[in-house]
C-alpha cells in the first residue's frame, strides 16, 4: 500500500485532514513497539480426581494453581508476573 493511500485511509478515521495531522504530529517520531514472544514452548492440561491430588500437584510444583471459573495458567518454573501497568516511556537523555 502506498504511503499516500495509507494516509488517506487514516484521515478517514479522524474525520478531517486537520485532525489527522494534529494527532499524527503528537505520535510522529515515537519509537516502534516491540512485543517479546510470550508464548509457551509447550502446554499441558491436567485433570485432578480430588482436591488432595490437586494439593499434592501444587506441592510438587512449588506454586499454587489459580482458582475460579477461569483458571488461567501458570509457568513452570514459576515466573514473575508480567504486566504493563508499571511500564513507562522515557525519552533518552541526550549527551
DOSEVO-185323 format. One line per 8 residues: number of its first residue (from 0); their letters; for each residue x, y, z of N, C-alpha, C. Coordinates in Angstrom, 2 decimals, always signed. Example, Ala and Ser with C-alpha at 12.3 -4.5 7.8 and 13.67 -1.06 7.14 Angstrom:
0) as) +13.19 -5.69 +7.80 +12.30 -4.50 +7.80 +13.20 -3.30 +7.80 ~ +12.85 -2.25 +7.08 +13.67 -1.06 +7.14 +12.90 +0.03 +7.87
END
This chain:
0) xxxxxxxx) +0.86 -1.18 +0.00 +0.00 +0.00 +0.00 +0.90 +1.23 +0.00 ~ +0.56 +2.18 -0.84 +1.38 +3.38 -0.92 +1.16 +4.24 +0.32 ~ +2.18 +5.03 +0.66 +2.08 +5.92 +1.81 +0.92 +6.90 +1.65 ~ +0.72 +7.37 +0.42 -0.34 +8.34 +0.16 -1.72 +7.72 +0.40 ~ -1.90 +6.51 -0.09 -3.19 +5.82 +0.11 -3.41 +5.50 +1.59 ~ -2.36 +5.04 +2.26 -2.46 +4.73 +3.69 -2.84 +5.97 +4.49 ~ -2.22 +7.11 +4.18 -2.54 +8.36 +4.87 -3.99 +8.76 +4.60 ~ -4.47 +8.58 +3.38 -5.84 +8.93 +3.04 -6.82 +8.07 +3.84
8) xxxxxxxx) -6.51 +6.79 +4.01 -7.38 +5.92 +4.80 -7.36 +6.33 +6.27 ~ -6.22 +6.73 +6.77 -6.12 +7.16 +8.16 -6.90 +8.46 +8.39 ~ -6.86 +9.36 +7.45 -7.60 +10.62 +7.57 -9.08 +10.31 +7.76 ~ -9.59 +9.30 +7.06 -10.98 +8.91 +7.19 -11.34 +8.49 +8.60 ~ -10.41 +7.95 +9.34 -10.67 +7.54 +10.72 -10.84 +8.74 +11.65 ~ -10.22 +9.85 +11.33 -10.22 +11.02 +12.21 -11.25 +12.07 +11.81 ~ -11.87 +11.90 +10.68 -12.93 +12.82 +10.29 -12.47 +14.03 +9.50 ~ -11.24 +14.44 +9.67 -10.75 +15.57 +8.89 -9.24 +15.49 +8.75
16) xxxxxxxx) -8.76 +16.12 +7.70 -7.33 +16.16 +7.45 -6.59 +16.87 +8.58 ~ -7.19 +17.94 +9.10 -6.54 +18.71 +10.17 -6.41 +17.87 +11.45 ~ -7.49 +17.15 +11.79 -7.45 +16.31 +12.99 -6.41 +15.21 +12.85 ~ -6.35 +14.59 +11.68 -5.35 +13.55 +11.44 -3.94 +14.10 +11.65 ~ -3.65 +15.25 +11.06 -2.30 +15.81 +11.17 -1.99 +16.29 +12.59 ~ -3.00 +16.74 +13.33 -2.79 +17.12 +14.73 -2.38 +15.90 +15.55 ~ -3.13 +14.82 +15.39 -2.83 +13.60 +16.14 -1.51 +13.01 +15.67 ~ -1.30 +12.98 +14.37 -0.06 +12.42 +13.82 +1.16 +13.16 +14.35
24) xxxxxxxx) +1.07 +14.48 +14.48 +2.22 +15.25 +14.96 +2.57 +14.89 +16.39 ~ +1.57 +14.46 +17.18 +1.85 +14.04 +18.56 +2.56 +12.69 +18.61 ~ +2.25 +11.80 +17.67 +2.81 +10.45 +17.67 +4.02 +10.30 +16.76 ~ +4.22 +11.24 +15.85 +5.33 +11.16 +14.92 +6.65 +11.13 +15.67 ~ +7.49 +10.18 +15.33 +8.79 +10.07 +15.97 +8.83 +9.16 +17.18 ~ +7.67 +8.62 +17.59 +7.65 +7.69 +18.72 +8.37 +6.41 +18.32 ~ +8.99 +5.75 +19.27 +9.69 +4.50 +18.93 +8.69 +3.41 +18.58 ~ +9.13 +2.46 +17.79 +8.30 +1.32 +17.42 +8.03 +0.48 +18.65
32) xxxxxxxx) +6.85 -0.12 +18.72 +6.50 -1.03 +19.80 +7.01 -2.41 +19.45 ~ +7.69 -3.04 +20.38 +8.10 -4.42 +20.16 +7.55 -5.26 +21.29 ~ +7.00 -6.39 +20.93 +6.38 -7.28 +21.90 +7.14 -8.59 +21.89 ~ +7.79 -8.89 +23.01 +8.53 -10.14 +23.10 +7.56 -11.32 +22.99 ~ +8.02 -12.40 +22.41 +7.21 -13.60 +22.29 +6.99 -14.18 +23.67 ~ +5.76 -14.13 +24.16 +5.42 -14.65 +25.49 +4.67 -15.97 +25.38 ~ +4.84 -16.68 +24.29 +4.14 -17.95 +24.10 +4.93 -19.08 +24.75 ~ +4.18 -20.03 +25.25 +4.80 -21.21 +25.84 +5.35 -22.11 +24.74
40) xxxxxxxx) +6.46 -22.77 +25.02 +7.01 -23.72 +24.07 +6.15 -24.97 +24.03 ~ +5.47 -25.24 +25.13 +4.63 -26.42 +25.24 +3.59 -26.19 +26.32 ~ +2.41 -26.81 +26.19 +1.35 -26.70 +27.19 +0.79 -28.07 +27.47 ~ +0.23 -28.23 +28.67 -0.39 -29.49 +29.04 -1.61 -29.20 +29.91 ~ -2.69 -29.95 +29.72 -3.87 -29.81 +30.55 -3.84 -30.96 +31.56 ~ -4.06 -30.65 +32.82 -4.00 -31.66 +33.88 -5.36 -31.72 +34.57 ~ -5.87 -32.92 +34.79 -7.13 -33.13 +35.49 -6.84 -33.80 +36.83 ~ -7.58 -33.41 +37.87 -7.39 -33.97 +39.20 -8.66 -34.70 +39.63
48) xxxxxxxx) -8.48 -35.87 +40.21 -9.62 -36.66 +40.70 -10.14 -36.12 +42.03 ~ -9.27 -35.40 +42.77 -9.69 -34.90 +44.08 -8.92 -33.63 +44.44 ~ -9.42 -32.95 +45.44 -8.74 -31.76 +45.94 -7.37 -32.13 +46.51 ~ -7.27 -33.30 +47.09 -5.99 -33.76 +47.65 -4.96 -33.96 +46.54 ~ -5.40 -34.50 +45.41 -4.49 -34.68 +44.28 -3.99 -33.33 +43.77 ~ -4.90 -32.36 +43.73 -4.53 -31.01 +43.30 -3.50 -30.43 +44.25 ~ -3.73 -30.56 +45.55 -2.80 -30.03 +46.55 -1.44 -30.71 +46.44 ~ -1.42 -31.99 +46.17 -0.14 -32.71 +46.01 +0.61 -32.20 +44.78
56) xxxxxxxx) -0.13 -31.92 +43.70 +0.49 -31.40 +42.49 +1.06 -30.00 +42.73 ~ +0.30 -29.15 +43.44 +0.80 -27.81 +43.78 +2.07 -27.90 +44.61 ~ +2.10 -28.84 +45.54 +3.30 -29.05 +46.38 +4.48 -29.47 +45.51 ~ +4.24 -30.37 +44.58 +5.29 -30.83 +43.67 +5.84 -29.69 +42.82 ~ +4.94 -28.83 +42.33 +5.36 -27.70 +41.50 +6.00 -26.57 +42.31 ~ +5.60 -26.46 +43.57 +6.10 -25.35 +44.38 +5.37 -24.05 +44.10 ~ +4.16 -24.14 +43.58 +3.35 -22.94 +43.33 +1.87 -23.32 +43.35 ~ +1.05 -22.35 +43.73 -0.39 -22.56 +43.77 -0.98 -22.44 +42.37
64) xxxxxxxx) -2.01 -23.21 +42.12 -2.74 -23.12 +40.85 -3.87 -22.11 +41.01 ~ -4.19 -21.36 +39.99 -5.27 -20.38 +40.09 -6.61 -21.09 +40.34 ~ -7.48 -20.44 +41.09 -8.81 -20.97 +41.38 -9.87 -20.13 +40.69 ~ -11.04 -20.67 +40.54 -12.14 -19.91 +39.98 -12.63 -20.51 +38.68 ~ -13.65 -19.88 +38.11 -14.23 -20.39 +36.88 -13.23 -20.33 +35.72 ~ -12.49 -19.25 +35.65 -11.47 -19.10 +34.60 -10.12 -19.38 +35.24 ~ -9.63 -20.57 +35.07 -8.44 -21.00 +35.79 -7.17 -20.31 +35.33 ~ -7.11 -19.88 +34.10 -5.90 -19.21 +33.64 -4.78 -20.20 +33.41
72) xxxxxxxx) -3.57 -19.81 +33.76 -2.42 -20.68 +33.52 -1.31 -20.33 +34.50 ~ -0.32 -21.18 +34.52 +0.88 -20.94 +35.33 +2.09 -21.21 +34.45 ~ +3.24 -20.75 +34.90 +4.50 -21.04 +34.22 +5.33 -21.95 +35.11 ~ +6.03 -22.88 +34.50 +6.98 -23.70 +35.24 +8.30 -23.66 +34.52 ~ +9.37 -23.34 +35.20 +9.42 -22.92 +36.60 +8.66 -21.61 +36.80 ~ +8.26 -21.35 +38.06 +7.47 -20.14 +38.32 +8.16 -18.91 +37.76 ~ +7.36 -18.06 +37.13 +7.89 -16.83 +36.53 +7.19 -15.64 +37.18 ~ +7.93 -14.60 +37.40 +7.33 -13.39 +37.97 +6.22 -12.91 +37.05
80) xxxxxxxx) +5.17 -12.36 +37.61 +4.05 -11.85 +36.82 +4.55 -10.82 +35.82 ~ +4.02 -10.91 +34.62 +4.38 -9.96 +33.57 +3.21 -9.03 +33.36 ~ +3.44 -7.76 +33.56 +2.38 -6.78 +33.37 +2.92 -5.53 +32.73 ~ +2.02 -4.65 +32.35 +2.44 -3.41 +31.71 +2.05 -2.18 +32.52 ~ +1.34 -2.38 +33.64 +0.88 -1.26 +34.45 +2.03 -0.40 +34.92 ~ +3.15 -1.02 +35.26 +4.29 -0.27 +35.79 +5.28 +0.20 +34.72 ~ +4.95 +0.02 +33.45 +5.85 +0.41 +32.36 +5.60 +1.86 +31.96 ~ +6.65 +2.59 +31.68 +6.55 +3.98 +31.26 +7.53 +4.22 +30.12
88) xxxxxxx) +7.18 +5.15 +29.26 +8.09 +5.56 +28.19 +8.91 +6.73 +28.68 ~ +10.23 +6.63 +28.50 +11.11 +7.75 +28.86 +11.93 +8.12 +27.64 ~ +12.06 +9.41 +27.44 +12.90 +9.91 +26.37 +14.35 +9.82 +26.84 ~ +15.21 +9.15 +26.09 +16.61 +9.06 +26.49 +17.22 +10.46 +26.56 ~ +18.00 +10.67 +27.60 +18.68 +11.96 +27.70 +19.80 +12.04 +26.71 ~ +19.90 +13.17 +26.05 +20.95 +13.35 +25.06 +22.21 +13.84 +25.74 ~ +23.32 +13.35 +25.25 +24.61 +13.72 +25.86 +25.05 +15.08 +25.43
END
